[in-house]
Amino acid sequence: MKLKMLPALAGDCLEIKFDGCTPGMVIIDGGMGKECRYILKNDVCDWKDKNGPVDLAILTHMDNDHISGFLSLIKDEKINDEYLSEMWFNYGEKIERSVSNEKKRLYVEDNSCLTSCKQGKELYEYLKIKNIPLVAPIISGMKKQADQWCLEVISPSEECLDEFVSSDEYQVIEDEVADLQTAARKNDYGYSVEDLLKRTFDESSVTKANASSVAVLVSDNDHSILCLGDAKSSEVERELRRRGYYENNPLHVDFVKVSHHGSSHSTSGSLIRILDCRNYLISTNWKGLPTKECLARIVENALEPVTFYCNYEPYTEIFTSDEYQKYGMQFKNIGNMEIDVSGESL
């Protein structure tokens, strides 16, 4: 298994590839910015030429920093169902009845395309034009099984998604932008880990859009990656505990893609304590993110010293020399390089 975290500015774009007799590729979120769009298109075209269509693209939620790159890709005149086999994302009006009344996966119909999110509607329309199947709703318990790999949906729950689709989606998007702008105006890097750990973890500011973000566990026969999108920590933790993972029986994963770019309300210590992982991916170029508060919870509650992989600056100055000595964490700037998950090598 190999992964690449594209330079997606303030967003997310993760590519996961599987080797073997039947290679596979999954893309999670489309990121934003010219560089990300260029790399994403080239990678999709290169994969198609060598292996056929990308198996699956997942849009975790409809915020601009996740959907923008996908919109650009799907709108490209070259891209069609020969390049992408299937796309998953939770699309407003199209999932409302199915989530409320039918706890099952369904293929989106061609009529009644109503949503307050213009980008979601535009993406949906282009998927129809290109004959690329859109699958919804995406809720915990769903699974996609291939010869070489498996993908399981951890979040959102049916209840969480139901709450989102009945909300004002425009306001959700405005709140997301405001949230990132607030984080960019200041940082908490001057506080000690000890002081930050005294703060009570608070998810009250998590938007409905982020709370309904899709989180998935991707695995092959030997390795796994937990991709959290912008998901709510308590939602992910609740599902993992339901599956039998606890402090004395943690879920082993090789990598975790940290939720919501490492914001202070994205990752709880109680979630980290039920994970056995020493590699954490952080996707952002916003000043003030990742927060030291988020990273402090990870290094304090992880079972062993961790390595943070960043697609922009490595943020080595966040911690003091004494904190590095106490917790033993490392930072690596991977840029646009591919990681071999089996050897954690660049």
TORNURO-877260 format. One line per field, with one value per atom (N, C-alpha, C): y, x, z; residue number from 1; residue in one letter. Coordinates in steps of 0.1 Angstrom, whole numbers. Layout:
N
north Y/...
east X/...
up Z/...
i NUM/...
aa A/...
% end
This chain:
346
north -12/0/12/22/35/46/57/69/81/91/104/115/125/136/148/152/162/176/186/199/206/205/209/223/231/244/241/247/245/233/225/213/200/190/176/170/162/153/142/130/118/108/103/91/79/68/55/45/38/28/15/5/-9/-17/-24/-32/-46/-54/-68/-71/-83/-87/-79/-73/-64/-51/-41/-29/-21/-13/-4/9/19/33/39/46/53/67/77/91/96/102/108/123/130/144/150/161/167/179/184/195/208/217/230/236/245/252/246/254/250/238/238/227/214/214/202/197/206/202/196/202/197/183/181/168/157/161/151/146/156/152/143/147/139/125/124/111/102/108/100/95/104/100/90/91/82/68/68/55/49/57/51/45/51/46/33/31/19/8/12/2/3/13/14/25/26/37/36/47/48/41/33/25/33/43/50/64/74/87/90/95/98/113/120/134/133/136/135/144/156/166/177/186/195/209/210/223/225/237/241/235/234/229/214/207/193/190/198/195/202/213/221/213/205/197/187/181/171/178/190/197/200/204/207/195/184/171/166/165/160/169/182/191/191/185/184/175/180/173/159/156/143/133/137/128/122/109/102/89/81/68/59/62/54/58/69/73/71/71/70/61/50/40/44/52/54/66/73/84/83/85/85/99/105/117/119/124/126/139/138/149/153/164/170/164/169/165/150/146/133/122/125/115/116/127/130/119/115/104/91/88/75/73/84/83/82/90/90/77/72/61/47/47/35/34/26/25/16/21/13/22/15/22/23/34/35/43/41/49/61/73/85/85/89/89/102/103/114/127/125/136/143/154/161/165/173/176/189/189/201/201/212/213/228/232/246/248/237/238/237/249/250/240/239/231/216/212/198/195/205/203/203/211/212/199/194/181/170/170/159/160/172/173/168/171/167/152/146/131/125/130/125/126/137/139/129/127/118/103/100/86/80/88/83/81/68/66/73/79/85/77/73/64/72/71/78/70/71/78/70/77/71/72/61/61/49/50/40/26/16/3/-1/9/6/0/-8/-14/-16/-14/-18/-27/-39/-50/-52/-52/-55/-67/-71/-83/-80/-68/-65/-56/-50/-40/-40/-33/-32/-17/-11/2/1/6/5/20/23/36/36/45/47/57/68/79/86/92/95/84/86/77/82/73/77/90/90/101/114/113/125/131/122/126/132/126/131/145/148/162/171/167/176/180/170/172/181/182/191/205/207/220/230/242/252/250/244/240/253/263/275/280/281/286/277/264/255/258/261/264/277/287/300/298/290/287/281/272/265/275/284/294/303/307/316/308/296/288/287/285/285/299/309/322/326/322/325/318/306/298/305/311/316/329/336/349/348/336/334/320/317/303/301/289/286/280/283/277/281/293/298/291/283/275/262/258/245/234/222/210/208/210/208/217/230/239/236/232/229/216/207/195/197/209/212/217/221/225/214/217/207/206/193/191/195/204/209/208/201/199/208/217/225/233/237/246/238/225/217/219/223/225/212/213/201/195/203/197/189/194/186/174/176/164/153/156/146/141/146/142/127/122/107/104/94/89/74/70/56/49/36/27/20/22/16/6/-6/-17/-26/-32/-44/-56/-66/-77/-75/-64/-62/-49/-39/-25/-18/-7/1/16/24/38/43/51/57/71/74/87/94/105/111/123/127/139/150/156/166/161/148/141/145/144/147/135/139/129/119/124/116/106/110/101/89/92/82/73/79/71/62/67/59/46/48/37/27/31/22/14/21/14/4/7/-2/-15/-13/-24/-32/-28/-36/-30/-18/-13/-4/-7/0/3/9/12/-1/-12/-25/-33/-28/-35/-25/-17/-6/-11/-2/-5/-2/-11/-9/-4/8/13/19/18/23/39/45/59/64/76/83/97/100/113/121/131/138/147/146/154/169/175/190/197/192/199/202/194/196/207/211/221/216/226/223/214/214/207/194/190/179/165/165/152/151/142/140/130/132/122/108/108/95/87/94/87/82/90/85/73/72/61/48/48/35/32/40/37/33/23/19/24/36/42/52/52/61/71/71/80/87/101/109/119/120/129/142/153/166/174/177/184/198/208/222/231/243/254/267/266/277/280/293/297/295/289/286/272/265/251/243/231/225/232/231/237/228/235/227/219/224/217/203/203/190/181/186/177/173/181/178/166/166/154/141/143/131/125/134/129/124/130/126/113/110/98/87/89/78/68/55/44/45/52/53/66/71/83/83/95/96/104/102/110/117/130/138/140/137/139/150/160/173/175/180/183/197/205/218/219/230/231/220/216/205/209/222/227/223/222/217/226/239/249/250/242/242/238/227/222/227/227/231/219/222/211/202/207/198/189/195/187/176/179/169/158/161/151/143/149/141/132/137/129/121/126/119/120/130/131/136/133/138/145/153/159/156/152/150/158/165/172/163/157/148/155/167/174/166/163/156/142/137/124/113/101/89/82/77/69/55/46/32/28/25/23/11/1/-11/-8/2/5/19/27/40/49/46/52/61/72/82/77
east 8/0/9/5/12/2/7/-2/6/-2/4/-6/-1/-9/-6/-15/-12/-11/-4/-3/-17/-26/-40/-43/-33/-35/-42/-53/-60/-68/-68/-77/-70/-78/-73/-74/-64/-64/-55/-60/-52/-54/-43/-43/-38/-45/-40/-40/-29/-27/-23/-28/-26/-19/-8/-1/-8/-2/-6/-11/-17/-21/-33/-40/-51/-50/-41/-39/-51/-52/-63/-59/-68/-65/-78/-76/-87/-83/-91/-88/-98/-93/-102/-100/-110/-111/-103/-107/-100/-91/-91/-82/-86/-77/-79/-66/-66/-54/-49/-42/-38/-28/-19/-9/-16/-25/-32/-40/-47/-56/-47/-36/-26/-21/-17/-11/-22/-34/-45/-49/-50/-54/-43/-31/-20/-19/-21/-21/-32/-44/-56/-54/-49/-46/-35/-25/-14/-19/-27/-32/-41/-50/-58/-50/-40/-32/-25/-21/-14/-23/-34/-42/-57/-62/-76/-81/-94/-100/-97/-96/-95/-107/-105/-116/-127/-123/-132/-127/-135/-132/-143/-138/-147/-146/-157/-158/-163/-155/-159/-170/-170/-181/-179/-189/-189/-183/-175/-167/-157/-155/-147/-133/-127/-113/-112/-124/-124/-130/-139/-146/-140/-132/-128/-120/-110/-102/-110/-120/-128/-137/-142/-150/-141/-129/-120/-117/-115/-112/-124/-135/-147/-152/-150/-153/-144/-132/-123/-129/-128/-134/-129/-117/-110/-116/-120/-124/-138/-139/-152/-152/-161/-162/-150/-142/-131/-119/-120/-110/-114/-127/-132/-144/-143/-154/-166/-163/-174/-170/-180/-178/-188/-183/-192/-192/-204/-205/-219/-221/-234/-240/-250/-255/-269/-270/-282/-295/-303/-317/-317/-307/-307/-306/-302/-300/-310/-318/-327/-337/-344/-354/-347/-336/-330/-324/-319/-313/-325/-335/-346/-354/-356/-366/-360/-348/-342/-328/-324/-311/-303/-300/-294/-286/-277/-270/-279/-278/-286/-279/-282/-276/-286/-280/-287/-295/-308/-316/-313/-319/-316/-325/-336/-345/-343/-351/-351/-337/-330/-316/-316/-321/-322/-312/-304/-295/-291/-288/-284/-269/-262/-247/-245/-242/-240/-229/-218/-207/-212/-219/-224/-233/-242/-251/-243/-233/-225/-218/-212/-204/-214/-226/-236/-239/-242/-246/-235/-222/-211/-209/-211/-210/-221/-233/-243/-238/-233/-229/-218/-209/-198/-201/-213/-217/-209/-205/-198/-208/-210/-220/-217/-227/-226/-234/-228/-234/-236/-248/-252/-264/-267/-259/-247/-237/-225/-226/-228/-229/-221/-218/-210/-216/-208/-212/-211/-210/-208/-194/-193/-180/-179/-166/-163/-152/-154/-144/-138/-125/-119/-109/-103/-94/-82/-77/-64/-67/-79/-81/-95/-97/-111/-112/-124/-126/-139/-138/-150/-153/-166/-170/-172/-165/-165/-175/-176/-185/-189/-201/-210/-220/-227/-238/-250/-260/-272/-279/-278/-284/-277/-264/-256/-258/-259/-261/-275/-285/-298/-299/-292/-292/-286/-276/-269/-278/-284/-292/-304/-308/-320/-315/-302/-297/-295/-291/-288/-274/-272/-259/-250/-256/-249/-242/-250/-244/-233/-234/-224/-211/-212/-199/-194/-202/-197/-190/-196/-190/-176/-175/-162/-151/-154/-145/-141/-151/-148/-140/-142/-134/-120/-117/-103/-96/-104/-99/-95/-104/-101/-88/-86/-74/-62/-63/-52/-47/-56/-52/-43/-43/-34/-31/-21/-18/-15/-14/-12/1/11/24/32/28/35/32/21/17/25/27/33/24/29/20/13/19/13/1/2/-9/-20/-17/-27/-35/-29/-35/-45/-44/-54/-67/-67/-79/-89/-102/-112/-115/-115/-117/-132/-134/-147/-150/-161/-165/-177/-181/-193/-193/-181/-180/-179/-179/-179/-191/-190/-202/-209/-221/-229/-222/-217/-210/-198/-190/-178/-182/-193/-197/-202/-207/-212/-201/-189/-178/-176/-173/-170/-156/-155/-143/-142/-131/-130/-117/-118/-106/-103/-91/-87/-76/-77/-67/-65/-53/-50/-48/-41/-39/-30/-21/-11/-11/-17/-16/-29/-30/-43/-40/-50/-49/-63/-64/-76/-77/-86/-87/-99/-97/-107/-114/-110/-116/-116/-128/-131/-140/-140/-150/-149/-160/-161/-155/-146/-139/-148/-159/-167/-175/-178/-185/-176/-164/-154/-152/-150/-147/-159/-171/-183/-184/-181/-182/-171/-159/-148/-150/-155/-158/-170/-179/-190/-184/-173/-167/-157/-156/-149/-135/-132/-118/-119/-110/-109/-95/-92/-79/-70/-76/-69/-70/-77/-77/-78/-67/-68/-68/-73/-73/-59/-52/-39/-40/-35/-34/-20/-16/-2/-2/-13/-13/-27/-28/-41/-39/-49/-50/-58/-51/-57/-69/-80/-92/-91/-97/-99/-85/-75/-62/-56/-60/-53/-59/-72/-78/-79/-82/-82/-94/-105/-116/-118/-107/-108/-104/-96/-90/-90/-97/-98/-87/-83/-73/-79/-92/-99/-99/-100/-99/-85/-75/-61/-58/-64/-61/-66/-76/-80/-75/-64/-57/-43/-38/-24/-17/-12/-6/5/15/26/29/20/22/9/11/-1/1/-8/-8/-15/-9/-15/-15/-27/-28/-33/-24/-28/-16/-19/-9/-14/-25/-30/-21/-18/-11/-20/-14/-22/-27/-26/-29/-17/-15/-23/-21/-30/-29/-20/-13/-4/-13/-25/-34/-38/-41/-44/-32/-20/-8/-4/-7/-4/-12/-25/-33/-28/-23/-18/-6/4/17/15/6/3/-4/-13/-21/-17/-8/-4/4/4/11/26/31/45/48/61/64/59/54/48/56/53/58/47/48/38/43/35/39/31/38/31/34/24/25/30/32/39/50/51/62/61/72/71/68/66/62/71/84/93/94/90/92/80/70/58/62/70/74/88/90/103/112/125/134/131/127/123/111/102/90/94/103/108/115/122/130/120/109/100/91/86/77/83/94/101/95/86/79/89/85/93/83/88/81/88/81/86/78/85/78/79/67/67/63/59/56/46/50/42/47/55/62/53/54/47/53/45/49/46/56/54/49/37/31/38/42/48/62/69/82/82/71/70/82/86/97/92/99/95/101
up 0/0/0/-8/-9/-8/-2/0/-4/-9/-12/-8/0/5/-4/-13/-22/-15/-21/-16/-19/-10/-12/-5/-3/4/18/21/34/34/23/22/23/19/19/5/2/-10/-8/-6/-3/-14/-19/-29/-22/-23/-18/-29/-30/-41/-36/-43/-39/-50/-46/-56/-57/-65/-66/-80/-82/-96/-101/-92/-96/-88/-93/-86/-84/-73/-71/-66/-68/-64/-58/-47/-40/-38/-41/-38/-28/-17/-7/-7/-11/-12/-24/-29/-40/-38/-25/-22/-29/-30/-37/-41/-51/-56/-69/-77/-90/-89/-80/-79/-76/-67/-64/-75/-82/-94/-105/-107/-118/-114/-102/-98/-98/-93/-92/-106/-116/-129/-135/-134/-140/-134/-121/-114/-119/-120/-125/-139/-148/-162/-163/-155/-155/-150/-140/-135/-145/-152/-162/-173/-178/-189/-185/-172/-168/-163/-156/-149/-151/-158/-160/-151/-149/-141/-126/-119/-105/-99/-89/-84/-77/-69/-61/-57/-58/-52/-42/-30/-19/-16/-16/-11/3/13/27/31/25/27/17/16/5/7/18/19/8/5/-7/-7/5/5/3/1/-1/-15/-20/-32/-45/-43/-54/-64/-60/-69/-77/-70/-77/-88/-85/-95/-107/-105/-116/-124/-117/-124/-132/-126/-133/-145/-144/-154/-166/-164/-175/-186/-199/-210/-212/-207/-210/-200/-188/-177/-179/-178/-179/-171/-173/-165/-169/-179/-182/-173/-166/-157/-142/-139/-126/-125/-118/-117/-109/-98/-89/-80/-75/-66/-54/-42/-30/-25/-22/-13/-9/2/8/3/-6/-13/-9/0/4/2/-6/-9/-13/-20/-26/-15/-4/7/18/18/29/31/21/23/26/19/21/35/40/54/64/62/72/72/60/59/55/49/44/48/57/62/52/41/31/21/13/3/-10/-17/-30/-40/-52/-63/-65/-66/-68/-81/-80/-92/-100/-111/-120/-118/-110/-108/-94/-93/-80/-74/-82/-78/-71/-58/-50/-39/-37/-26/-25/-13/-12/-15/-17/-19/-34/-40/-55/-60/-53/-57/-57/-47/-47/-59/-62/-73/-86/-88/-100/-102/-91/-92/-96/-90/-93/-107/-113/-127/-136/-133/-142/-141/-129/-128/-137/-138/-146/-161/-165/-179/-182/-173/-176/-173/-169/-167/-155/-145/-134/-123/-118/-107/-95/-89/-76/-66/-55/-45/-32/-27/-14/-8/5/15/19/24/29/45/51/66/72/84/91/89/87/84/69/60/46/44/34/31/16/11/-3/-3/-8/-8/-22/-24/-36/-34/-45/-44/-34/-36/-28/-16/-15/-4/1/12/17/23/21/27/35/48/57/62/61/66/81/88/103/107/99/102/89/89/100/103/114/118/110/109/102/109/122/129/126/126/124/110/100/86/85/91/91/96/106/112/102/95/86/74/68/56/58/70/74/78/77/82/70/73/63/58/46/42/38/34/31/44/55/67/72/70/74/67/54/46/51/53/59/72/81/94/92/82/80/77/67/63/75/83/94/104/106/116/112/99/95/96/92/93/107/117/131/135/131/135/129/117/110/116/124/129/141/148/159/161/169/172/187/191/205/208/199/200/211/217/229/242/242/254/255/267/270/268/265/264/277/288/301/303/299/300/290/278/268/272/279/283/294/301/311/306/293/286/284/286/284/269/264/250/247/237/234/219/216/202/198/207/205/193/188/176/163/164/152/143/131/122/119/115/111/98/89/78/82/91/95/104/112/120/111/99/90/80/82/73/73/61/60/65/74/79/75/70/65/70/71/74/61/56/43/47/42/45/34/34/25/35/30/39/51/50/60/66/60/65/64/72/72/75/70/72/76/87/91/86/77/71/77/84/92/86/74/68/78/80/90/101/103/111/126/132/147/155/164/171/179/185/193/184/172/162/159/156/152/164/176/188/191/190/193/184/171/162/165/168/170/183/193/206/203/195/191/185/178/171/180/192/202/205/201/203/215/225/238/241/252/257/258/262/264/251/241/228/217/215/205/191/182/168/162/157/151/137/134/120/118/106/103/102/97/96/100/106/108/101/92/87/97/103/114/109/117/113/113/103/103/105/98/97/110/121/134/142/140/148/162/171/186/190/182/185/177/170/161/166/177/181/196/202/216/221/233/239/240/243/244/231/220/207/205/207/205/214/226/235/230/221/215/202/198/186/189/181/182/169/169/157/161/153/155/144/134/122/119/120/118/107/97/86/88/85/87/74/69/56/58/57/58/55/50/49/56/64/71/83/85/97/109/120/132/132/121/120/115/121/132/145/154/167/176/184/194/203/206/215/209/196/190/191/187/187/201/211/225/229/225/229/222/210/203/210/212/218/232/240/254/255/245/247/238/228/219/227/223/230/229/219/217/209/209/202/188/183/170/161/148/137/130/129/121/107/97/83/78/72/68/53/46/32/29/39/38/48/55/65/76/81/91/106/108/121/133/130/141/153/151/161/171/168/177/191/192/206/210/223/229/229/231/231/243/254/266/262/254/250/240/231/222/230/240/248/256/261/269/261/249/241/229/225/214/200/198/185/174/161/150/140/132/120/107/97/84/74/65/54/42/38/27/13/14/1/-7/-19/-29/-31/-21/-23/-18/-24/-21/-10/0/11/9/11/11/25/27/40/47/39/45/51/45/51/57/55/60/54/41/35/24/22/11/-2
i 1/1/1/2/2/2/3/3/3/4/4/4/5/5/5/6/6/6/7/7/7/8/8/8/9/9/9/10/10/10/11/11/11/12/12/12/13/13/13/14/14/14/15/15/15/16/16/16/17/17/17/18/18/18/19/19/19/20/20/20/21/21/21/22/22/22/23/23/23/24/24/24/25/25/25/26/26/26/27/27/27/28/28/28/29/29/29/30/30/30/31/31/31/32/32/32/33/33/33/34/34/34/35/35/35/36/36/36/37/37/37/38/38/38/39/39/39/40/40/40/41/41/41/42/42/42/43/43/43/44/44/44/45/45/45/46/46/46/47/47/47/48/48/48/49/49/49/50/50/50/51/51/51/52/52/52/53/53/53/54/54/54/55/55/55/56/56/56/57/57/57/58/58/58/59/59/59/60/60/60/61/61/61/62/62/62/63/63/63/64/64/64/65/65/65/66/66/66/67/67/67/68/68/68/69/69/69/70/70/70/71/71/71/72/72/72/73/73/73/74/74/74/75/75/75/76/76/76/77/77/77/78/78/78/79/79/79/80/80/80/81/81/81/82/82/82/83/83/83/84/84/84/85/85/85/86/86/86/87/87/87/88/88/88/89/89/89/90/90/90/91/91/91/92/92/92/93/93/93/94/94/94/95/95/95/96/96/96/97/97/97/98/98/98/99/99/99/100/100/100/101/101/101/102/102/102/103/103/103/104/104/104/105/105/105/106/106/106/107/107/107/108/108/108/109/109/109/110/110/110/111/111/111/112/112/112/113/113/113/114/114/114/115/115/115/116/116/116/117/117/117/118/118/118/119/119/119/120/120/120/121/121/121/122/122/122/123/123/123/124/124/124/125/125/125/126/126/126/127/127/127/128/128/128/129/129/129/130/130/130/131/131/131/132/132/132/133/133/133/134/134/134/135/135/135/136/136/136/137/137/137/138/138/138/139/139/139/140/140/140/141/141/141/142/142/142/143/143/143/144/144/144/145/145/145/146/146/146/147/147/147/148/148/148/149/149/149/150/150/150/151/151/151/152/152/152/153/153/153/154/154/154/155/155/155/156/156/156/157/157/157/158/158/158/159/159/159/160/160/160/161/161/161/162/162/162/163/163/163/164/164/164/165/165/165/166/166/166/167/167/167/168/168/168/169/169/169/170/170/170/171/171/171/172/172/172/173/173/173/174/174/174/175/175/175/176/176/176/177/177/177/178/178/178/179/179/179/180/180/180/181/181/181/182/182/182/183/183/183/184/184/184/185/185/185/186/186/186/187/187/187/188/188/188/189/189/189/190/190/190/191/191/191/192/192/192/193/193/193/194/194/194/195/195/195/196/196/196/197/197/197/198/198/198/199/199/199/200/200/200/201/201/201/202/202/202/203/203/203/204/204/204/205/205/205/206/206/206/207/207/207/208/208/208/209/209/209/210/210/210/211/211/211/212/212/212/213/213/213/214/214/214/215/215/215/216/216/216/217/217/217/218/218/218/219/219/219/220/220/220/221/221/221/222/222/222/223/223/223/224/224/224/225/225/225/226/226/226/227/227/227/228/228/228/229/229/229/230/230/230/231/231/231/232/232/232/233/233/233/234/234/234/235/235/235/236/236/236/237/237/237/238/238/238/239/239/239/240/240/240/241/241/241/242/242/242/243/243/243/244/244/244/245/245/245/246/246/246/247/247/247/248/248/248/249/249/249/250/250/250/251/251/251/252/252/252/253/253/253/254/254/254/255/255/255/256/256/256/257/257/257/258/258/258/259/259/259/260/260/260/261/261/261/262/262/262/263/263/263/264/264/264/265/265/265/266/266/266/267/267/267/268/268/268/269/269/269/270/270/270/271/271/271/272/272/272/273/273/273/274/274/274/275/275/275/276/276/276/277/277/277/278/278/278/279/279/279/280/280/280/281/281/281/282/282/282/283/283/283/284/284/284/285/285/285/286/286/286/287/287/287/288/288/288/289/289/289/290/290/290/291/291/291/292/292/292/293/293/293/294/294/294/295/295/295/296/296/296/297/297/297/298/298/298/299/299/299/300/300/300/301/301/301/302/302/302/303/303/303/304/304/304/305/305/305/306/306/306/307/307/307/308/308/308/309/309/309/310/310/310/311/311/311/312/312/312/313/313/313/314/314/314/315/315/315/316/316/316/317/317/317/318/318/318/319/319/319/320/320/320/321/321/321/322/322/322/323/323/323/324/324/324/325/325/325/326/326/326/327/327/327/328/328/328/329/329/329/330/330/330/331/331/331/332/332/332/333/333/333/334/334/334/335/335/335/336/336/336/337/337/337/338/338/338/339/339/339/340/340/340/341/341/341/342/342/342/343/343/343/344/344/344/345/345/345/346/346/346
aa M/M/M/K/K/K/L/L/L/K/K/K/M/M/M/L/L/L/P/P/P/A/A/A/L/L/L/A/A/A/G/G/G/D/D/D/C/C/C/L/L/L/E/E/E/I/I/I/K/K/K/F/F/F/D/D/D/G/G/G/C/C/C/T/T/T/P/P/P/G/G/G/M/M/M/V/V/V/I/I/I/I/I/I/D/D/D/G/G/G/G/G/G/M/M/M/G/G/G/K/K/K/E/E/E/C/C/C/R/R/R/Y/Y/Y/I/I/I/L/L/L/K/K/K/N/N/N/D/D/D/V/V/V/C/C/C/D/D/D/W/W/W/K/K/K/D/D/D/K/K/K/N/N/N/G/G/G/P/P/P/V/V/V/D/D/D/L/L/L/A/A/A/I/I/I/L/L/L/T/T/T/H/H/H/M/M/M/D/D/D/N/N/N/D/D/D/H/H/H/I/I/I/S/S/S/G/G/G/F/F/F/L/L/L/S/S/S/L/L/L/I/I/I/K/K/K/D/D/D/E/E/E/K/K/K/I/I/I/N/N/N/D/D/D/E/E/E/Y/Y/Y/L/L/L/S/S/S/E/E/E/M/M/M/W/W/W/F/F/F/N/N/N/Y/Y/Y/G/G/G/E/E/E/K/K/K/I/I/I/E/E/E/R/R/R/S/S/S/V/V/V/S/S/S/N/N/N/E/E/E/K/K/K/K/K/K/R/R/R/L/L/L/Y/Y/Y/V/V/V/E/E/E/D/D/D/N/N/N/S/S/S/C/C/C/L/L/L/T/T/T/S/S/S/C/C/C/K/K/K/Q/Q/Q/G/G/G/K/K/K/E/E/E/L/L/L/Y/Y/Y/E/E/E/Y/Y/Y/L/L/L/K/K/K/I/I/I/K/K/K/N/N/N/I/I/I/P/P/P/L/L/L/V/V/V/A/A/A/P/P/P/I/I/I/I/I/I/S/S/S/G/G/G/M/M/M/K/K/K/K/K/K/Q/Q/Q/A/A/A/D/D/D/Q/Q/Q/W/W/W/C/C/C/L/L/L/E/E/E/V/V/V/I/I/I/S/S/S/P/P/P/S/S/S/E/E/E/E/E/E/C/C/C/L/L/L/D/D/D/E/E/E/F/F/F/V/V/V/S/S/S/S/S/S/D/D/D/E/E/E/Y/Y/Y/Q/Q/Q/V/V/V/I/I/I/E/E/E/D/D/D/E/E/E/V/V/V/A/A/A/D/D/D/L/L/L/Q/Q/Q/T/T/T/A/A/A/A/A/A/R/R/R/K/K/K/N/N/N/D/D/D/Y/Y/Y/G/G/G/Y/Y/Y/S/S/S/V/V/V/E/E/E/D/D/D/L/L/L/L/L/L/K/K/K/R/R/R/T/T/T/F/F/F/D/D/D/E/E/E/S/S/S/S/S/S/V/V/V/T/T/T/K/K/K/A/A/A/N/N/N/A/A/A/S/S/S/S/S/S/V/V/V/A/A/A/V/V/V/L/L/L/V/V/V/S/S/S/D/D/D/N/N/N/D/D/D/H/H/H/S/S/S/I/I/I/L/L/L/C/C/C/L/L/L/G/G/G/D/D/D/A/A/A/K/K/K/S/S/S/S/S/S/E/E/E/V/V/V/E/E/E/R/R/R/E/E/E/L/L/L/R/R/R/R/R/R/R/R/R/G/G/G/Y/Y/Y/Y/Y/Y/E/E/E/N/N/N/N/N/N/P/P/P/L/L/L/H/H/H/V/V/V/D/D/D/F/F/F/V/V/V/K/K/K/V/V/V/S/S/S/H/H/H/H/H/H/G/G/G/S/S/S/S/S/S/H/H/H/S/S/S/T/T/T/S/S/S/G/G/G/S/S/S/L/L/L/I/I/I/R/R/R/I/I/I/L/L/L/D/D/D/C/C/C/R/R/R/N/N/N/Y/Y/Y/L/L/L/I/I/I/S/S/S/T/T/T/N/N/N/W/W/W/K/K/K/G/G/G/L/L/L/P/P/P/T/T/T/K/K/K/E/E/E/C/C/C/L/L/L/A/A/A/R/R/R/I/I/I/V/V/V/E/E/E/N/N/N/A/A/A/L/L/L/E/E/E/P/P/P/V/V/V/T/T/T/F/F/F/Y/Y/Y/C/C/C/N/N/N/Y/Y/Y/E/E/E/P/P/P/Y/Y/Y/T/T/T/E/E/E/I/I/I/F/F/F/T/T/T/S/S/S/D/D/D/E/E/E/Y/Y/Y/Q/Q/Q/K/K/K/Y/Y/Y/G/G/G/M/M/M/Q/Q/Q/F/F/F/K/K/K/N/N/N/I/I/I/G/G/G/N/N/N/M/M/M/E/E/E/I/I/I/D/D/D/V/V/V/S/S/S/G/G/G/E/E/E/S/S/S/L/L/L
% end
